[in-house]
Amino acid sequence: MPLTLQAQTTGTVITGKVISAKEGTPLPGVVVRVEGSTAASGTDVNGNYNISVPDANATLVFTYIGYETLQVPAAGRTSINIQLKEDVNQLKEVVIQVPYGTQTKASFTGSAEAVGGEELESRPRASFQESLQGNVAGLQVSQGSGQPGAAVNINIRGLGSYSASNQPLFVVDGVPMTDVAATGYAWSSNTLAGINPNDIETVTVLKDASATSIYGSRGANGVILITTKRGSAGNTKIDFNVQQGVNTMTMFDKQKPLSTTEMTDLLVEGVFNRPDIVSSRNITSREDAIAFLRTQSSTYNPEVSTDWADYILRDGSFSQYNLSASGGTDKTTFFVSGGYYNQEAVVKGVDYERLNSRLNLTHRANDRLNINASLGANYQDMNTMYAQWWGQNPIRNLRLTVPWVSPYNADGTYNTGILYNNEILVNENKKNSKIYQLLGNLGAEFKIIEPLSVESKVGIDFNFGDEELYWDPLWSDAAAINGIAGNYATMVTNWNITNLLKFRKQFGDFGVEATLGQEAQKAVRKRVAAEASNFVDPSIEVLDGASVRNYVGSDLYETSLLSFFLNTSFNYKGKYYLNLTGRRDGSSRFGPNVQYGNFGSVGVAWNVEQEEFMRSFEFINALKLRSSFGTSGNQPGNWYAWMGFYGLGHNYFDQPGYGLGALENRNLSWEKNKPFDVGAEFSLFNYRISGSFDYYTRTTSDLLFGVPVSFTNGGPANVTKNIGSFRNSGIELTLKSQNLKPSEGGLSWETSFNFSTQKNEILKMSQERILSGFFVFEEGGEMYEYWMKGWAGVNPENGEGLWWTDETMTATTTDYNAALPFNQGSSLPDFFGGLTNTFGFKGLSLSFQFYYSFGNKIYDNYGHFTASDGAIGVSNIYGAMDRITYENRWQKPGDVTNTPKVVYGNSQTGVVNQHSSRFLYDGSYIRLRDITLAYELPLKRFVNRAQVYVRGNNLWTYVKDDLLPYDPEGYLGGLNNGQVPVSKQVTVGLNLSF
């Protein structure tokens, strides 16, 4: 029966049901009262209520902790059903996930931000990491590849390492994930993509010392906690959603290959820009120039025009299905789910498939003992491609292959005259990777006495990678050996054991919380590889189908970590908080002289709104000031970085032997991170506006560098040492507002905005300046600054290219070799963030999110080929020029442009390896990251919730640099090496809850 707070014997009785607008589940304990009177009631365990009202036009007020208060006029009705929305702005009531437990937002001294599952589920993205972009201040997420399920770059508050990882630590249901991949050839694979985003309850991003130092040697780059969904007592709730859509390439117009006619236009123009050829060949017309071009190459045929985009690109399909059930009793609750995801990339032959299942159980054995278990079984199947300059890269073939050759001969056979025929690559070769993953834990909590409890948990993160590589005998790289195949098996096992002793007690106005913990982790990676060649039948791709055994090998790596830690929190009257943490880690990755390290933090918080002097500021609902400082660490990716060892397998005059593999450094230790943060969190105007502001610095010292040593000891060329330091600093701003509060069937409007800056500075290095590829790393500079010659544009009188002679940029030269390289700016953005607006009206909702990133530069590593300015001529099948050249080239005196004239056989510009800032672009952009239009179908008689929607992803992109020929989003470092292009999606979906 519904709870009656005050019995009513007169008036009209109104009955109804209150459910969650998000989940569609009943809400027990909702207070229902009549505005302006003392009449009140409450909902029962099924969400039902009844209340007597004094007259038919009374207004009912529905109140529930953690949900928005709703006022509903009765308007003569006797039955009113209600949906309540969660109120994420009530700072004091919000409980957040923190290391090794939960805590109220008001009592937390650290900087953390949670992303709810509703921001992750039903998105047309393979991994939850992609959906974090634009949702958290200080969190930079970049999708470097359009390969579905690929790893993404995630950085929290800048970069802290030169050679070790800059990625945060991921912890799933209390299990720290390993930092090693289960694949070798699928270099972009991502084990975290195996987690179904629809199974996630919250993702909490920990950013400062007070939040991350408790993770010690793994917390330097921040921590991301993933909490999966669990059931709650009550009726079983079933959710089903289905989604179908299509993927297309972003910014295709700028990347569309030139036709033979367009290429011929450039080449003819190039011929006329060579007076020596014109006079010696007596060329007076376009026809004469084309006749000359025919003499230069047997492959040039102006009658053939192949659109390589038709052969290499496609509109890929997308689909996903998810089914889950949750519920339970007062003693046992459960959550079980299954999911299927399938996506074709915009590049043919590149696709991704995932199967998921999950079971989460919680059991209350008695009043003192709780048992919980989680198990996720995931399967990923991906067909991938090579990047960079490999001939197996379809994007390389798209950008470089000339249009006057066809992939097929007249008789329908493959044209093997094309060195890397993309049709053979897609139809005959194989590059497949499968990942089998088990991710789970088993734990128990026992209450010893009222303030004291003990918890233990054992977790496992198991990944098995099964990869197949096959090159058909028709493929040029395998033709001489009649085909080659490889099988590669990688097993990664990561065990984690955590034991906690927790104390919590209030002594009058003083509160004390303490967690004493011990943790142990061991990770093992084992890899077996075999390759064979000379296939008797190309259709039999297994190794037994080959007659030559090329390679068989295996390796085994192990690493372990042993930790002890203490986390304490003290408060006075819930106003003032002091948090102290300490951790001692012992790692097998470091030398015996410094194998153990100590880490810790101090954090303070002041809930100012509770002070007497704040009572007059009624518009301030919550105001918390906080600050923290501490230390954390970062381990090297090389598990044996400190060790000196001899390598096996060396051959000396046909005799087996050893070779010096690395020099020992028994003093090798952690990279040490010292973050400082000061911030404020607030809620104003009855929680209509809320937000936070942070200023942070993080200084990383004892960076891991390879220091050169003399070859007289027999090699190697360097030894790993702790040298150097960085500093990152910036500000973060988050604002959330209820511009129009919802009322029954009325219009609602919510806005969320975040803004972040970041400044990276190199304080000290192993040497004053390090040049690495296109980058320079030097003291006083920042990470990933480009080092190359400066492009000064084009002489408007004659169309010749110009370079700055040096960094003063006061004089130019037409001779590339006479120009000196200098610093051209960084690939790191100055600021980035997101803006989300959500509108609701009756059953209709519209939500859209913009993401922006400004101030970084990106380099086109294909530009020195595709902007050849006629230098390659027609003799090379991989000599296609790009659309930027076609649309922007200099053609006559007075033309002001950045693209020089086309000259057949050009030697002034367009020469291969003329790397310069000509191909360096401003990477600033704004993107419509997500837009969703949804409608709640009026089917409450049959289901708790039925929603249909249409969603768009990456539908619109503004790029500041008009000449940028491809999508601006890329990997850390800003190099475009022909990755799978980022795609845009349009999907339709259906959500059902029973």
LINKA-V887457 format. One record per backbone hydrogen bond with DSSP energy under -0.5 kcal/mol. NH is the residue of the N-H (numbers start at 1). CO is the residue of the C=O. E is the energy in kcal/mol with one decimal. If there is no record, write none. Layout:
NH&CO&E + NH&CO&E
This chain:
5&3&-0.6 + 5&40&-0.5 + 6&40&-1.5 + 12&53&-1.8 + 14&12&-0.5 + 14&51&-3.2 + 15&78&-2.4 + 16&49&-1.7 + 18&47&-2.5 + 19&82&-2.5 + 20&25&-2.7 + 21&84&-2.9 + 24&20&-2.2 + 27&18&-2.2 + 28&26&-0.6 + 29&43&-1.9 + 30&27&-0.7 + 31&63&-2.6 + 32&41&-2.7 + 33&31&-0.5 + 33&61&-2.2 + 34&39&-2.3 + 35&33&-0.6 + 35&59&-2.8 + 37&34&-1.9 + 41&32&-3.3 + 42&3&-2.5 + 43&30&-1.4 + 44&48&-2.1 + 47&44&-2.1 + 49&16&-2.1 + 51&14&-2.2 + 53&12&-3.3 + 58&55&-1.5 + 60&72&-2.9 + 61&33&-3.0 + 62&70&-2.9 + 63&31&-2.6 + 63&61&-0.5 + 67&64&-2.4 + 68&85&-3.2 + 70&62&-2.1 + 72&60&-3.0 + 74&58&-3.4 + 76&56&-3.1 + 77&74&-2.3 + 80&15&-2.4 + 82&17&-2.9 + 84&19&-2.4 + 87&66&-2.9 + 88&86&-0.8 + 90&87&-1.0 + 91&89&-1.6 + 93&90&-0.8 + 94&90&-1.3 + 96&94&-0.5 + 96&103&-3.2 + 98&101&-2.5 + 101&98&-1.8 + 103&96&-2.1 + 105&94&-3.2 + 106&91&-0.5 + 107&104&-0.8 + 108&104&-0.6 + 108&105&-0.8 + 112&110&-0.7 + 113&205&-1.8 + 115&203&-3.0 + 116&114&-0.5 + 117&201&-2.0 + 119&116&-1.8 + 120&117&-1.7 + 121&117&-2.6 + 123&120&-0.9 + 125&123&-1.6 + 130&127&-0.6 + 131&127&-0.7 + 131&128&-0.5 + 132&128&-0.5 + 132&129&-1.2 + 133&130&-1.2 + 135&132&-2.2 + 136&132&-0.6 + 139&136&-1.5 + 140&138&-0.7 + 140&155&-3.0 + 141&139&-0.6 + 142&153&-2.2 + 144&142&-1.0 + 146&980&-3.1 + 150&147&-2.1 + 151&188&-2.9 + 153&142&-2.4 + 154&152&-0.5 + 155&140&-2.3 + 157&138&-2.5 + 157&155&-0.6 + 165&635&-0.6 + 169&222&-2.3 + 171&224&-2.5 + 172&175&-2.5 + 173&171&-0.6 + 173&226&-2.9 + 175&172&-2.0 + 176&174&-0.6 + 177&170&-3.1 + 187&185&-2.0 + 189&186&-2.3 + 193&190&-1.3 + 194&191&-1.7 + 195&192&-1.5 + 199&196&-2.2 + 200&197&-1.3 + 201&227&-2.9 + 202&227&-1.6 + 203&115&-2.2 + 204&225&-2.7 + 205&113&-3.1 + 205&203&-0.5 + 206&204&-0.6 + 206&223&-3.3 + 207&111&-2.6 + 208&111&-0.8 + 211&208&-0.6 + 212&208&-2.0 + 213&209&-2.5 + 215&212&-2.4 + 216&213&-2.2 + 218&215&-2.0 + 219&216&-1.7 + 220&633&-2.2 + 222&219&-1.7 + 223&206&-1.6 + 224&169&-3.1 + 225&204&-2.9 + 226&171&-3.4 + 226&224&-0.5 + 227&202&-2.6 + 227&225&-0.5 + 228&226&-0.5 + 229&199&-2.7 + 234&328&-2.3 + 237&326&-3.7 + 239&324&-2.5 + 240&992&-2.8 + 241&322&-2.4 + 242&990&-2.0 + 243&320&-2.2 + 244&988&-2.5 + 245&318&-2.6 + 246&986&-1.8 + 247&316&-3.7 + 248&984&-2.6 + 250&982&-1.7 + 252&249&-0.6 + 254&251&-0.6 + 255&251&-0.5 + 255&252&-1.3 + 256&252&-1.2 + 258&881&-0.5 + 263&259&-2.7 + 264&260&-2.7 + 265&261&-2.1 + 266&262&-1.7 + 267&263&-2.5 + 268&264&-3.2 + 269&265&-2.2 + 270&266&-2.3 + 271&267&-2.2 + 272&268&-2.2 + 273&269&-1.0 + 274&271&-1.9 + 277&274&-0.7 + 278&274&-2.3 + 279&275&-2.5 + 280&276&-2.1 + 281&277&-2.4 + 283&278&-2.1 + 284&282&-0.6 + 289&285&-2.0 + 290&286&-2.5 + 291&287&-2.4 + 292&288&-2.0 + 293&289&-2.2 + 294&290&-2.1 + 295&291&-1.1 + 295&292&-0.5 + 296&292&-0.6 + 296&293&-1.1 + 297&293&-0.7 + 297&294&-0.6 + 304&301&-1.9 + 306&403&-3.3 + 307&305&-0.5 + 308&306&-1.2 + 310&307&-1.5 + 311&307&-0.7 + 312&308&-2.0 + 313&309&-2.3 + 314&346&-2.0 + 316&247&-1.3 + 316&314&-0.8 + 318&245&-2.0 + 319&342&-2.5 + 320&243&-2.1 + 321&340&-2.6 + 322&241&-2.4 + 323&338&-2.6 + 324&239&-2.5 + 325&336&-2.8 + 326&237&-2.3 + 327&334&-1.9 + 328&234&-1.2 + 329&332&-3.3 + 333&362&-2.6 + 334&327&-2.6 + 335&360&-2.1 + 336&325&-2.8 + 337&358&-2.3 + 338&323&-2.5 + 339&356&-2.0 + 340&321&-2.8 + 341&354&-2.5 + 342&319&-2.8 + 343&352&-2.7 + 344&317&-2.7 + 345&350&-2.4 + 348&312&-2.8 + 350&347&-1.8 + 351&349&-0.6 + 351&383&-1.3 + 352&343&-2.3 + 353&381&-2.3 + 354&341&-2.7 + 355&379&-2.3 + 356&339&-2.5 + 357&377&-1.4 + 358&337&-2.1 + 359&375&-2.3 + 360&335&-3.0 + 361&373&-3.0 + 362&333&-2.2 + 363&371&-3.6 + 364&331&-3.7 + 365&363&-1.0 + 365&369&-1.2 + 366&369&-1.4 + 370&445&-2.7 + 371&363&-3.2 + 372&443&-2.6 + 373&361&-2.6 + 374&441&-2.6 + 375&359&-1.8 + 376&439&-2.5 + 377&357&-2.3 + 378&376&-0.5 + 378&437&-2.7 + 379&355&-2.5 + 380&435&-2.4 + 381&353&-2.8 + 382&433&-2.9 + 383&351&-1.9 + 384&382&-0.6 + 384&431&-1.9 + 386&392&-0.7 + 388&977&-2.0 + 390&387&-1.2 + 393&390&-1.6 + 394&392&-0.7 + 397&393&-1.7 + 398&394&-2.5 + 399&395&-2.3 + 400&396&-2.0 + 401&397&-1.9 + 402&877&-2.6 + 405&402&-0.7 + 409&413&-3.4 + 412&409&-2.0 + 415&407&-2.8 + 416&414&-1.2 + 418&415&-1.3 + 419&417&-0.7 + 421&418&-0.8 + 422&420&-0.6 + 424&421&-0.8 + 425&421&-1.8 + 426&422&-2.3 + 427&423&-2.4 + 428&424&-2.4 + 429&424&-1.4 + 430&470&-2.5 + 432&468&-2.4 + 433&382&-2.6 + 434&466&-2.2 + 435&380&-2.5 + 436&464&-2.7 + 437&378&-2.9 + 437&435&-0.5 + 438&462&-2.4 + 439&376&-2.6 + 440&460&-2.3 + 441&374&-2.3 + 442&458&-2.3 + 443&372&-3.0 + 444&456&-2.3 + 445&370&-2.9 + 446&454&-3.1 + 447&368&-2.6 + 448&446&-0.8 + 448&452&-1.3 + 449&452&-1.3 + 452&449&-1.6 + 453&502&-2.5 + 454&446&-2.7 + 455&500&-2.8 + 456&444&-2.1 + 457&498&-2.6 + 458&442&-2.3 + 459&496&-3.4 + 460&440&-2.6 + 461&494&-2.4 + 462&438&-3.1 + 463&492&-2.8 + 464&436&-2.6 + 465&490&-3.6 + 466&434&-2.9 + 467&465&-0.5 + 467&488&-2.7 + 468&432&-2.7 + 469&486&-2.6 + 470&430&-2.5 + 471&484&-3.1 + 472&470&-0.5 + 475&472&-2.1 + 476&419&-0.6 + 478&475&-1.9 + 479&475&-1.0 + 479&476&-0.5 + 480&476&-0.5 + 481&478&-0.6 + 482&479&-1.2 + 483&478&-2.8 + 484&471&-1.8 + 485&532&-2.8 + 486&469&-2.7 + 487&530&-2.6 + 488&467&-2.2 + 489&528&-2.9 + 490&465&-2.5 + 491&526&-3.1 + 492&463&-3.2 + 492&490&-0.5 + 493&491&-0.5 + 493&524&-2.6 + 494&461&-1.5 + 495&493&-0.5 + 495&522&-3.0 + 496&459&-2.4 + 497&520&-2.7 + 498&457&-3.0 + 499&518&-2.8 + 500&455&-3.5 + 501&516&-2.6 + 502&453&-3.1 + 503&514&-2.8 + 504&451&-2.3 + 505&512&-2.4 + 507&505&-0.5 + 507&510&-4.2 + 508&506&-0.8 + 510&507&-2.2 + 511&571&-2.7 + 512&505&-2.7 + 513&569&-2.6 + 514&503&-2.5 + 515&567&-2.7 + 516&501&-2.8 + 517&515&-0.5 + 517&565&-3.1 + 518&499&-2.3 + 519&563&-2.4 + 520&497&-2.3 + 521&561&-2.7 + 522&495&-2.0 + 523&559&-2.9 + 524&493&-2.4 + 525&557&-2.8 + 526&491&-2.6 + 527&555&-2.4 + 528&489&-2.6 + 529&553&-3.0 + 530&487&-2.1 + 531&551&-2.7 + 532&485&-2.3 + 533&548&-2.4 + 534&481&-1.3 + 534&483&-1.8 + 535&482&-2.7 + 536&545&-1.6 + 540&537&-2.3 + 541&539&-0.8 + 545&542&-1.9 + 546&543&-1.9 + 547&533&-0.7 + 547&534&-1.9 + 548&533&-2.3 + 549&547&-0.5 + 550&531&-1.5 + 550&548&-0.8 + 551&531&-1.9 + 553&529&-2.5 + 555&527&-2.2 + 557&525&-2.9 + 559&523&-2.3 + 561&521&-2.8 + 562&586&-2.5 + 563&519&-3.1 + 564&584&-1.8 + 565&517&-2.5 + 566&582&-2.8 + 567&515&-2.5 + 568&580&-3.1 + 569&513&-3.0 + 570&578&-2.9 + 571&511&-2.2 + 572&576&-1.8 + 573&509&-3.4 + 575&572&-2.2 + 576&572&-1.5 + 577&605&-2.8 + 578&570&-2.6 + 579&603&-3.4 + 580&568&-2.1 + 581&601&-2.2 + 582&566&-2.3 + 583&599&-3.1 + 584&564&-3.0 + 585&597&-2.3 + 586&562&-2.6 + 587&595&-2.1 + 588&560&-2.1 + 590&587&-1.1 + 591&668&-1.3 + 593&666&-1.5 + 594&591&-1.4 + 594&666&-0.6 + 595&592&-0.6 + 597&585&-2.6 + 599&583&-3.0 + 600&631&-0.5 + 601&581&-1.7 + 602&629&-2.7 + 603&579&-2.8 + 604&627&-2.7 + 605&577&-2.0 + 606&625&-2.6 + 607&575&-3.0 + 608&606&-1.5 + 608&623&-1.8 + 609&623&-0.9 + 610&607&-1.5 + 611&608&-2.2 + 614&611&-1.5 + 615&612&-1.6 + 617&614&-1.6 + 618&616&-1.3 + 620&617&-1.8 + 621&619&-0.8 + 621&683&-2.0 + 622&683&-1.9 + 624&681&-3.3 + 625&606&-2.4 + 626&679&-2.6 + 627&604&-2.2 + 628&677&-2.4 + 629&602&-2.0 + 630&675&-1.4 + 631&600&-3.1 + 632&673&-2.2 + 633&216&-2.8 + 634&671&-1.3 + 639&637&-0.7 + 641&638&-1.4 + 642&589&-0.6 + 643&640&-0.8 + 645&662&-1.1 + 647&659&-4.0 + 650&657&-1.5 + 652&650&-0.5 + 652&655&-3.0 + 653&651&-0.5 + 655&652&-1.1 + 657&650&-2.0 + 659&647&-1.8 + 661&645&-2.9 + 662&645&-1.6 + 665&642&-3.1 + 668&665&-1.7 + 671&634&-2.1 + 672&701&-2.2 + 673&632&-3.2 + 673&671&-0.5 + 674&699&-2.6 + 675&673&-0.5 + 676&697&-3.3 + 677&628&-2.4 + 678&695&-2.2 + 679&626&-2.8 + 680&693&-2.3 + 681&624&-2.6 + 682&691&-2.4 + 683&622&-2.4 + 684&689&-3.8 + 685&619&-3.0 + 688&684&-1.2 + 688&685&-1.1 + 689&684&-2.0 + 690&736&-2.9 + 691&682&-2.3 + 692&734&-2.1 + 693&680&-2.4 + 694&732&-2.4 + 695&678&-2.5 + 696&730&-2.4 + 697&676&-2.2 + 698&728&-2.7 + 699&674&-1.7 + 700&698&-0.5 + 700&726&-1.8 + 701&672&-3.0 + 701&699&-0.5 + 702&724&-0.6 + 703&724&-1.9 + 705&703&-0.6 + 705&721&-2.6 + 707&705&-0.8 + 707&719&-3.0 + 709&717&-2.1 + 713&710&-0.8 + 714&711&-2.2 + 719&707&-2.1 + 721&705&-2.7 + 723&703&-3.1 + 723&721&-1.0 + 725&764&-2.1 + 726&700&-2.4 + 727&761&-2.1 + 728&698&-2.5 + 729&759&-1.7 + 730&696&-1.8 + 732&694&-2.4 + 733&755&-2.6 + 734&692&-2.6 + 735&753&-3.1 + 736&690&-3.2 + 737&751&-2.7 + 738&688&-2.7 + 739&737&-0.8 + 739&749&-1.4 + 740&749&-1.8 + 744&71&-0.7 + 746&743&-2.1 + 748&840&-2.7 + 749&740&-2.1 + 750&838&-2.7 + 751&737&-2.4 + 752&836&-2.8 + 753&735&-3.1 + 754&834&-2.4 + 755&733&-2.5 + 756&832&-2.3 + 757&731&-2.2 + 758&830&-1.7 + 759&729&-2.3 + 761&727&-2.5 + 762&781&-3.3 + 763&725&-2.3 + 763&761&-0.6 + 764&725&-1.8 + 770&777&-2.7 + 772&770&-0.5 + 772&775&-2.6 + 775&772&-2.2 + 776&785&-2.8 + 777&770&-2.7 + 778&776&-0.5 + 779&768&-1.3 + 780&762&-3.3 + 781&778&-2.2 + 785&776&-0.9 + 785&782&-0.6 + 786&825&-3.1 + 787&774&-3.4 + 788&786&-0.5 + 788&822&-1.7 + 789&915&-0.7 + 790&820&-0.5 + 791&789&-0.5 + 792&802&-2.7 + 793&802&-0.7 + 794&897&-0.7 + 795&800&-2.7 + 796&794&-0.6 + 799&795&-2.8 + 802&793&-2.5 + 803&813&-2.5 + 804&790&-2.7 + 805&811&-2.6 + 809&806&-1.6 + 813&803&-2.3 + 816&814&-0.7 + 818&815&-1.5 + 819&816&-1.4 + 820&805&-1.8 + 822&788&-2.2 + 824&786&-2.8 + 827&784&-2.0 + 830&854&-2.4 + 831&854&-1.7 + 832&756&-2.0 + 833&852&-2.1 + 834&754&-1.2 + 835&850&-2.4 + 836&752&-3.2 + 837&848&-2.3 + 838&750&-2.8 + 839&846&-3.5 + 840&748&-2.2 + 841&844&-3.2 + 842&746&-0.7 + 844&841&-2.9 + 845&934&-2.5 + 846&839&-2.5 + 847&932&-2.5 + 848&837&-2.3 + 849&930&-3.1 + 850&835&-3.0 + 851&927&-2.6 + 852&833&-2.4 + 853&925&-2.3 + 854&831&-2.8 + 857&826&-1.4 + 858&921&-2.2 + 859&974&-2.7 + 860&919&-2.5 + 861&859&-1.0 + 861&976&-1.5 + 863&860&-1.3 + 865&862&-2.0 + 866&862&-2.4 + 867&863&-2.4 + 868&865&-0.6 + 871&868&-2.2 + 875&872&-0.8 + 877&875&-0.5 + 879&876&-0.8 + 880&400&-2.4 + 882&866&-1.9 + 886&882&-1.6 + 887&883&-2.4 + 888&884&-1.5 + 889&885&-1.5 + 890&899&-1.2 + 894&796&-3.3 + 895&796&-0.5 + 895&892&-2.1 + 897&895&-0.7 + 899&888&-0.7 + 900&898&-0.5 + 901&799&-2.1 + 903&869&-2.7 + 903&901&-0.5 + 904&270&-1.6 + 905&870&-2.8 + 906&903&-1.9 + 914&911&-1.6 + 915&913&-1.8 + 917&789&-2.4 + 919&916&-1.7 + 920&917&-1.4 + 921&858&-3.0 + 921&919&-0.5 + 923&856&-2.9 + 923&921&-0.6 + 925&853&-2.6 + 926&958&-2.1 + 927&851&-3.1 + 928&956&-2.9 + 929&849&-1.2 + 929&927&-1.6 + 930&849&-1.6 + 931&952&-2.1 + 932&847&-3.2 + 933&950&-2.5 + 934&845&-2.7 + 934&932&-0.5 + 935&948&-2.7 + 936&843&-2.9 + 937&935&-0.8 + 937&946&-3.0 + 939&937&-2.3 + 942&939&-2.0 + 943&939&-2.4 + 944&993&-1.8 + 945&993&-1.7 + 947&991&-2.8 + 948&935&-2.2 + 949&989&-2.0 + 950&933&-2.2 + 951&987&-2.8 + 952&931&-3.0 + 953&985&-2.6 + 954&928&-0.6 + 954&929&-0.9 + 955&928&-0.9 + 956&928&-0.5 + 958&926&-3.4 + 959&957&-0.5 + 960&924&-2.1 + 961&922&-0.6 + 962&960&-0.8 + 964&961&-1.4 + 974&971&-2.2 + 976&859&-2.7 + 977&975&-0.8 + 984&248&-3.1 + 985&953&-1.9 + 986&246&-1.7 + 987&951&-3.0 + 988&244&-2.9 + 989&949&-2.5 + 990&242&-2.2 + 991&947&-3.0 + 992&240&-3.2 + 993&945&-2.5 + 994&238&-3.0
